[in-house]
Amino acid sequence: MSKILITSALPYINGVKHLGNLAGSMLPADIYARAMRLMGHEVLYICATDEHGTPAELAAQAEGMEVAAYCEAMHEAQKQAGAQFKLSYDYFGRSSAKSNHALTQAFAQQLEARGLIEERVSRQVYSNADGRFLPDRYVEGTCPSCGYEGARGDQCDGCGKLLDPVDLIDPYSAVSGSKDVEIRETNHLYLRQSALSDDLRKWVNAAKGWPPLATSIALKWLDEGLRDRAITRDLKWGIPVTNEDGSVRKGFEGKVFYVWFDAPIEYIAATQDWAAETGGDWAPWWRTDKGADEVQYVQFMGKDNVAFHALSFPTTIIGSGEPWKLVDQLKAFNWVTWYGGKFSTSQKRGVFMDQALDIAPSDYWRWHLTANAPEGSDAAFTWEEFQSSVNSDLANVLGNFVNRITKYCAGKFDGKLPAGGTPGEAEAWIEAELATRIPQLIKCYEAREFRKAMTETRAIWAAGNEYLTQAAPWTHYKTDVDQAAIGVRYGLNLVALFGIIAQPVIPDAAAKILDAIGVPEDKRSWNFGETTDVKALLSALPEGQAIAAPDVLFSKIEDTDIEAWTERFGGAEG
């Protein structure tokens, strides 16, 4: 048994997240956490809302709310959305918590004492129309490198080059659209990432278990020359810049720490809050002098968050000089797109988490988004593919199998697991199939290869249908009840197995299956071991056990549903 610390990129506070956000961080983290728990590992899954920065202020302003009240309301909304999608956080915190204030300020003081933070005068874009300095992403203009119009102040989406907003041609405010902007000088604290470039490169090159997407992004930033990064902003809402005695640093009144400095630190702070709430001990998860060197730390995020997790946060951790735990595996995802384009609320394009459950149960979304996870490339969501995967994989393959065999048992064997019969060719075939596929499934989960894990899961379900075709208990029942009995017995044990392996991805349906055939809670783990004892798996249910046919597990999605959803949310023409 291992200790596994899991974090997923913090969902930003300005609204409930769309399905792309879910698929690229929170959902795979949850599925991995569930699978590892079932394998007997000690798991701690931490997440939180990311509550600071200009977008939070602007979103609160748009709602006519104080920013603190807005963040509190949206934290609860996101927490509820996660619960409805069955995200099994061990703790879901807030980056605005007192613990994160204290820890962020402490890290900054340690880094400055070690010469890795220095105060500099910077040139920044100020919008006269908005009456505020504009963060990098809120300045747009023409890229000086490739001429792409609509480049953001931090990066050009046209050529991918990292930018400084003051270098943009014809800059304007992305808040108001005003071109009445000017460059002003302002003091900020800078994290000297460049001083640790060599250390970071060695660390990235030595990393194991990172997908090529994560490694390539980190090395790209290093190859371009890692820039020192301002870690303060001219804002009111956020973590104040303080001295060791808690007083506000002179000249930094009206400034706060940059959201991308404090947000990753919240992983640690949220763990501290988890410990305070549960009576646990946070230090063995995060301090290598307290045992965290034995912890496997896995991060999940979209590709746009890689640079901060692979470079900026490690700069903070390494630069502090203290024995903090660094990430072991950084699982990065590409994006889920909406018919190949971006999700857009204003253009009625895309579905958001709070809307999705009005359309279909969480299991449907969890299965489809994972079976089509954006691991190797961006993955375009379409209603037609959603319909196909739900109807084919869930309703036809799994649902049909469970329905057929449980109803047959109820009708022909009084709803009890039958005894009798001798295993034959069909039983030998399914045993061999499972002996190969179950270890492959486990390896996929351990390697965090989610599309492959779903492919193996689907193949195991399909093998059950093939087994029933070969065993044909309904045919044998006419002449040899014992021969029919063994087909039913193996089939029902397959139902139990299918329910068990379904738990990480479709937990609601899995629970219905396992409840219906009487599998107790303490028998639902993945005690498969290095060598799978297939015979034991296929004889796990006691003979004579009561078996019930569960209600319809998966209702098919009809073409009329697709038409209605396309009208409401957009589609190929939306």
ABEGO torsion letter per residue (X at the ends): XBBBBBBBBBBBABEBBBAAAAAAAAAAAAAAAAAAAAAGBBBBBBBBBBABEAAAAAAAAAAGBBAAAAAAAAAAAAAAAAAAAGBBBABBBBAABAAAAAAAAAAAAAAAAAGABBBBBBBBBBBAAAGBBBBAAABBEBBAAAGBBGBBAABBAAAGBBBBAAABBGBBBAAAGBABBBBBBBBBBBBBAAAAAAAAAAAAAABBGBBAAAAAAAAAAAAAEBBBBBABBBBABEBBBBBAAGBBBBGABGBBBBAAAAAAAAAAAAAAAAAAAAGBBAAAAABAAAGAAABBBBBBBBAAAAAAAAAAAAAAAAAAGBBBBBBABBBBBBBBBBGGBBBBAAAGBEBBAAAAAAABBAAAAAAAAAAABBAABBBBBBAAAAAAAAAAAAAAAAAAAAAAAAAAAAAAAGGBBBBEEBBBAAAAAAAAAAAAAAAAAAAAAAAGBAAAAAAAAAAAAAAAAAAAAAAGAAAAAAABAAAAAAAAAAAAAAAAAAAAAAAAABAAAAAAAAAAAGBBAAAABBBAEABBBAAAAAAABBBGBBBBBBBBABBBBBAAAAAAAAAAAEBAAX
